[in-house]
Amino acid sequence: MKKRYGDNAHLLFTDTDSLMYEVETEDLYKDITGAADNIFDFSNYDKSHPCYKPEFLKNKAQVGLMKDETAGLIINEFVGLRPKMYSYTTVKVKEDGQIEYGEKHRAKGIQKVRAADFRHKDYLNQLLNPEENYVLNRRLGSKLHKIYGIEVSAFPLLPV
């Protein structure tokens, strides 16, 4: 990435099996189409997307190929608080010209029912104005064949 884009490529985060870059270029999809056909799995892209080609279906779920988590949607804002805890917003321009906004969050270690309450603005607020907050994770556990209800406090949106 640095070789091709220099200072216009910024690594946002890495994980055990993923990474996210911010790339400043005229048209990223034009840059990678053709040159990266054997590197990417574009099978989850909409058929109207410029990177979608029927022959790419052979790349679906192939080990070692990179997959676009957003399926071709443009990420316009990203907030990473710590490993496995991030949020981003997406923009999609529909065929009729309407703009559709979306967001995705990841909060590893927090129950899905609790993490579903978080919004992108919560991640952003926590990044800009960190404050302690916590949620209670409840689960069942057993010891010596006796079942217990267990409550564990977690500090979900505290940046590193």
Rosetta silent file (secondary structure, phi, psi, omega in degrees, C-alpha in Angstrom):
SEQUENCE: MKKRYGDNAHLLFTDTDSLMYEVETEDLYKDITGAADNIFDFSNYDKSHPCYKPEFLKNKAQVGLMKDETAGLIINEFVGLRPKMYSYTTVKVKEDGQIEYGEKHRAKGIQKVRAADFRHKDYLNQLLNPEENYVLNRRLGSKLHKIYGIEVSAFPLLPV
SCORE:     score description
SCORE:     0.000 S_00000001
   1 L     0.000  -47.083 -179.349    0.000    0.000    0.000 S_00000001
   2 H   -64.035  -34.892 -179.540    2.751    2.444    0.942 S_00000001
   3 H   -62.809  -39.694 -177.088    4.622    1.576   -2.234 S_00000001
   4 H   -85.980  -41.885 -172.117    1.632    2.537   -4.388 S_00000001
   5 H  -108.463  -10.337  178.100   -0.025    5.323   -2.372 S_00000001
   6 H    58.120 -129.402 -178.730    2.799    6.670   -0.179 S_00000001
   7 H   -74.496   -1.839  178.158    1.521    9.153    2.409 S_00000001
   8 H   -89.017    4.199  176.446   -2.008    8.800    0.996 S_00000001
   9 E  -120.290  128.108 -178.700   -2.436    5.399    2.709 S_00000001
  10 E  -130.229  124.388  177.536   -2.953    5.181    6.464 S_00000001
  11 E   -74.948  121.422 -178.785   -3.364    1.950    8.408 S_00000001
  12 E   -89.015  -44.377  176.278   -6.372    2.380   10.728 S_00000001
  13 E  -163.940  160.102  172.482   -6.290   -0.962   12.542 S_00000001
  14 E  -130.010  157.898  177.496   -5.259   -4.584   12.283 S_00000001
  15 L  -140.631 -176.350 -178.153   -6.717   -7.697   13.819 S_00000001
  16 L   -63.175  -31.932 -177.112   -5.799  -11.373   13.659 S_00000001
  17 L  -133.216   20.098 -178.645   -7.514  -11.808   10.305 S_00000001
  18 L  -154.443  163.740  174.304   -8.303   -8.305    9.069 S_00000001
  19 E  -152.356  159.295  178.672   -6.987   -4.833    8.468 S_00000001
  20 E  -137.526  129.755  178.297   -8.412   -1.478    7.496 S_00000001
  21 E  -114.613  148.924  164.630   -6.734    1.258    5.478 S_00000001
  22 E  -103.026  123.283 -178.171   -7.698    4.809    4.698 S_00000001
  23 E  -124.049  125.183  176.664   -6.636    5.481    1.108 S_00000001
  24 L   -99.203  111.723 -179.420   -6.794    8.877   -0.552 S_00000001
  25 L  -155.292  164.075 -179.608   -7.092    8.408   -4.313 S_00000001
  26 L   -62.886  -48.510 -178.590   -9.240    9.549   -7.202 S_00000001
  27 L  -152.437   97.487 -176.895  -10.988    6.169   -7.614 S_00000001
  28 H   -60.217  -40.943 -178.244   -9.877    3.223   -5.469 S_00000001
  29 H   -64.575  -36.482  176.309  -12.065    0.738   -7.329 S_00000001
  30 H   -65.799  -38.379  179.452  -10.515    1.763  -10.636 S_00000001
  31 H   -62.487  -41.722 -172.512   -7.073    1.320   -9.058 S_00000001
  32 H   -93.249  -18.577  178.636   -7.709   -2.221   -7.852 S_00000001
  33 L   -66.894  130.753 -179.065   -9.868   -3.594  -10.670 S_00000001
  34 L    91.449  -55.740 -177.865   -7.742   -5.775  -12.902 S_00000001
  35 L   -70.545  -24.923 -173.592   -4.588   -5.461  -10.814 S_00000001
  36 L  -120.152   21.486 -176.804   -6.113   -7.265   -7.851 S_00000001
  37 L   -57.930  -31.508 -178.859   -8.430   -9.831   -9.434 S_00000001
  38 L   -97.407    6.405 -179.368   -6.514  -12.689   -7.790 S_00000001
  39 L  -108.017  -31.568 -174.286   -6.155  -10.925   -4.441 S_00000001
  40 E  -109.400  151.785  169.938   -9.761   -9.947   -3.644 S_00000001
  41 E  -107.466   99.826 -179.986  -13.042  -11.769   -3.241 S_00000001
  42 L   -94.345   15.721 -173.511  -15.611   -9.344   -4.689 S_00000001
  43 L   -65.308  -18.836  179.621  -18.388  -11.959   -4.672 S_00000001
  44 L   -90.755    2.931  179.415  -20.399  -10.049   -2.044 S_00000001
  45 L   -76.118  150.313  174.583  -20.594   -6.906   -4.203 S_00000001
  46 L   -64.449  145.739 -177.480  -23.854   -5.769   -5.750 S_00000001
  47 L   -62.062  -20.840  179.449  -24.116   -6.692   -9.440 S_00000001
  48 L   -85.929   -6.304 -178.919  -24.281   -2.994  -10.339 S_00000001
  49 L   -73.743  140.943 -178.967  -20.917   -2.262   -8.652 S_00000001
  50 L   -60.171  -25.673 -179.812  -18.002   -1.576  -11.054 S_00000001
  51 L   -85.514   -9.354 -178.467  -15.836   -4.227   -9.337 S_00000001
  52 L   -79.824  129.893  172.984  -18.427   -6.979   -9.695 S_00000001
  53 L  -139.914  137.147 -179.118  -17.811   -9.512  -12.437 S_00000001
  54 H   -55.108  -32.904 -179.018  -19.541  -12.909  -12.688 S_00000001
  55 H   -68.049  -15.047  177.822  -16.162  -14.615  -13.070 S_00000001
  56 H   -75.101  -10.950  178.765  -15.246  -13.390   -9.561 S_00000001
  57 H   -62.156  -23.350  176.587  -17.747  -15.853   -8.087 S_00000001
  58 H   -66.394  -21.727  179.399  -14.959  -18.435   -8.338 S_00000001
  59 H   -82.884   -7.728 -174.573  -13.145  -16.402   -5.651 S_00000001
  60 L   -58.115  125.706  175.604  -16.030  -16.743   -3.183 S_00000001
  61 L    60.580   24.716  177.210  -14.836  -17.972    0.230 S_00000001
  62 L   -78.833  132.688  179.149  -11.346  -18.813   -1.070 S_00000001
  63 L   -64.264  135.477  176.240   -8.742  -19.004    1.679 S_00000001
  64 L    93.592  -11.330  178.291   -6.139  -16.244    1.486 S_00000001
  65 L   -91.250  147.688  178.790   -8.186  -13.749   -0.521 S_00000001
  66 E   -85.244  142.715 -179.713   -9.181  -10.399    0.941 S_00000001
  67 E  -124.245  139.783  178.606  -12.862   -9.582    1.278 S_00000001
  68 L   -81.479  112.925 -178.029  -14.449   -6.162    1.571 S_00000001
  69 L   -60.277  -27.720 -177.309  -16.425   -6.147    4.832 S_00000001
  70 L   -95.179    1.761  179.412  -18.706   -3.402    3.503 S_00000001
  71 L    54.370   41.919  175.364  -19.415   -5.118    0.161 S_00000001
  72 L    91.044   -2.215  176.246  -18.393   -2.040   -1.806 S_00000001
  73 L   -74.067  151.260 -179.263  -20.015    0.602    0.384 S_00000001
  74 E   -88.261  126.740  175.225  -17.927    3.694    1.046 S_00000001
  75 E   -85.887  122.572 -179.255  -16.777    4.174    4.643 S_00000001
  76 E  -107.828  -11.972  174.208  -16.917    7.865    5.434 S_00000001
  77 E  -153.221  137.359 -178.381  -16.047    7.813    9.155 S_00000001
  78 E  -131.759  136.750  174.302  -14.169    5.321   11.322 S_00000001
  79 E  -130.404  120.425  175.819  -13.626    5.236   15.091 S_00000001
  80 E  -114.709  117.232 -177.703  -11.331    2.632   16.647 S_00000001
  81 E   -92.278  -38.850  177.705  -11.277    2.612   20.439 S_00000001
  82 E  -168.488  176.753 -178.744   -9.216   -0.533   21.057 S_00000001
  83 L   -55.045  134.205  178.530   -8.696   -3.987   19.537 S_00000001
  84 L    62.245   23.199  176.912  -11.977   -5.527   18.355 S_00000001
  85 E  -138.895   96.630 -177.438  -13.889   -2.387   19.330 S_00000001
  86 E  -149.672  168.048  178.154  -14.663   -0.086   16.440 S_00000001
  87 E  -148.248  148.932  173.433  -17.458    1.592   14.535 S_00000001
  88 E  -148.727  156.894  176.344  -17.847    3.068   11.078 S_00000001
  89 E  -110.731  148.501 -178.946  -20.473    4.773    8.971 S_00000001
  90 E  -123.931  158.295  177.333  -21.136    3.969    5.323 S_00000001
  91 E  -129.848  135.162  175.600  -22.651    5.785    2.370 S_00000001
  92 E  -131.798  127.549  174.773  -24.379    4.184   -0.604 S_00000001
  93 E   -95.807  115.452 -178.535  -25.647    6.091   -3.615 S_00000001
  94 L   -75.297  166.576 -178.750  -28.615    4.180   -5.001 S_00000001
  95 L   -60.307  -29.674  179.884  -29.410    3.905   -8.702 S_00000001
  96 L   -86.134    6.375  177.705  -32.164    6.525   -8.331 S_00000001
  97 L    90.073   -8.069  178.252  -29.651    8.987   -6.824 S_00000001
  98 L   -68.732  146.675  178.400  -30.919    8.603   -3.257 S_00000001
  99 E  -104.353  130.540 -179.892  -28.256    8.425   -0.561 S_00000001
 100 E  -116.142  127.588 -179.844  -28.485    5.664    2.011 S_00000001
 101 E  -105.083  148.233  177.435  -26.489    5.862    5.244 S_00000001
 102 E  -147.101  170.812  175.248  -25.531    2.943    7.471 S_00000001
 103 E  -149.253  152.689  177.787  -23.295    2.088   10.379 S_00000001
 104 E  -136.575  141.980 -178.632  -21.590   -0.983   11.785 S_00000001
 105 E  -129.420  151.556  173.482  -20.150   -1.553   15.237 S_00000001
 106 E  -133.796  127.736 -179.736  -17.950   -4.167   16.805 S_00000001
 107 E  -140.961   77.129 -178.427  -17.696   -4.544   20.583 S_00000001
 108 L   -62.343  137.094  178.152  -15.944   -7.795   21.445 S_00000001
 109 L    92.861   -6.359  177.941  -16.502   -8.930   25.021 S_00000001
 110 L  -112.080  134.278  179.598  -19.850   -7.170   25.346 S_00000001
 111 L   -56.582  142.414 -177.344  -23.062   -9.145   25.000 S_00000001
 112 H   -57.252  -37.645 -178.993  -24.763   -8.504   21.674 S_00000001
 113 H   -64.336  -32.684  177.553  -27.950   -7.361   23.373 S_00000001
 114 H   -79.484  -43.194 -178.150  -25.953   -4.662   25.225 S_00000001
 115 H   -65.792  -25.618 -179.665  -23.746   -3.711   22.266 S_00000001
 116 L   -64.629  -20.713  178.841  -26.838   -3.241   20.081 S_00000001
 117 L   -76.514  -19.585 -177.698  -27.651   -0.121   22.128 S_00000001
 118 L   -76.500  144.719  175.796  -24.424    1.591   21.046 S_00000001
 119 L  -121.125  164.702  179.857  -24.427    3.932   18.064 S_00000001
 120 H   -56.159  -40.229 -179.114  -21.551    5.339   16.047 S_00000001
 121 H   -62.084  -29.736  177.144  -21.949    8.700   17.813 S_00000001
 122 H   -66.749  -41.540  176.841  -21.356    6.911   21.156 S_00000001
 123 H   -63.494  -44.781 -179.161  -18.002    5.597   19.900 S_00000001
 124 H   -64.244  -45.163  178.164  -17.094    9.046   18.581 S_00000001
 125 H   -60.358  -39.773 -179.337  -18.115   10.795   21.821 S_00000001
 126 H   -68.801  -33.220  177.501  -16.066    8.325   23.835 S_00000001
 127 H   -68.965  -43.756 -176.278  -13.024    8.922   21.634 S_00000001
 128 H   -79.977  -33.877 -178.537  -13.273   12.717   21.891 S_00000001
 129 L  -135.186   75.849 -175.819  -14.426   12.909   25.541 S_00000001
 130 L   -61.796  133.631  173.684  -13.455    9.681   27.327 S_00000001
 131 L  -147.420  148.088 -179.107  -15.448    8.918   30.444 S_00000001
 132 L   -69.244  133.812  173.180  -15.904    5.755   32.468 S_00000001
 133 L  -146.450  158.631  178.301  -19.089    3.886   31.765 S_00000001
 134 L  -148.016  159.320  173.406  -19.999    0.289   32.270 S_00000001
 135 E  -126.767  156.302  177.258  -22.560   -2.320   31.384 S_00000001
 136 E   -98.973  118.861  172.638  -23.516   -5.445   33.254 S_00000001
 137 E   -91.779  124.071  178.680  -22.986   -8.688   31.363 S_00000001
 138 E  -111.136  138.064  177.627  -25.216  -11.409   32.782 S_00000001
 139 E  -153.207  166.629  175.409  -24.703  -15.093   32.129 S_00000001
 140 E   -97.584  143.061  176.884  -25.306  -18.505   33.614 S_00000001
 141 E  -141.621  164.546  178.057  -22.453  -20.525   35.036 S_00000001
 142 E  -137.414  148.864  176.375  -22.088  -23.739   36.979 S_00000001
 143 E  -145.034  126.483 -177.866  -19.743  -25.039   39.625 S_00000001
 144 L    52.177   44.350  176.230  -19.938  -28.525   41.104 S_00000001
 145 L    66.303   17.598  173.863  -23.212  -29.115   39.231 S_00000001
 146 E  -111.060  133.733 -177.304  -24.895  -26.045   40.744 S_00000001
 147 E   -93.806  134.399 -179.427  -26.123  -23.350   38.379 S_00000001
 148 E  -126.861  151.884  168.191  -25.493  -19.712   39.224 S_00000001
 149 E   -91.666  129.712 -176.321  -26.396  -16.378   37.713 S_00000001
 150 E  -119.287  133.082  175.178  -23.207  -14.366   37.186 S_00000001
 151 E  -116.056  130.047  179.388  -22.944  -10.611   36.675 S_00000001
 152 E  -127.400  128.263  176.367  -19.733   -9.097   35.351 S_00000001
 153 E   -80.777  137.189  177.286  -19.140   -5.365   34.924 S_00000001
 154 E  -131.253  144.877  176.981  -17.511   -4.371   31.667 S_00000001
 155 L  -103.243   88.846 -167.464  -16.265   -0.988   30.500 S_00000001
 156 L   -68.288  -49.200 -171.152  -17.321   -1.230   26.878 S_00000001
 157 L  -107.851   41.533  178.040  -16.442    2.031   25.182 S_00000001
 158 L   -96.062  118.080 -178.680  -13.304    3.027   27.026 S_00000001
 159 L   -70.064  156.191  177.516  -10.485    3.829   24.575 S_00000001
 160 L   -75.600    0.000    0.000   -6.988    2.462   25.104 S_00000001
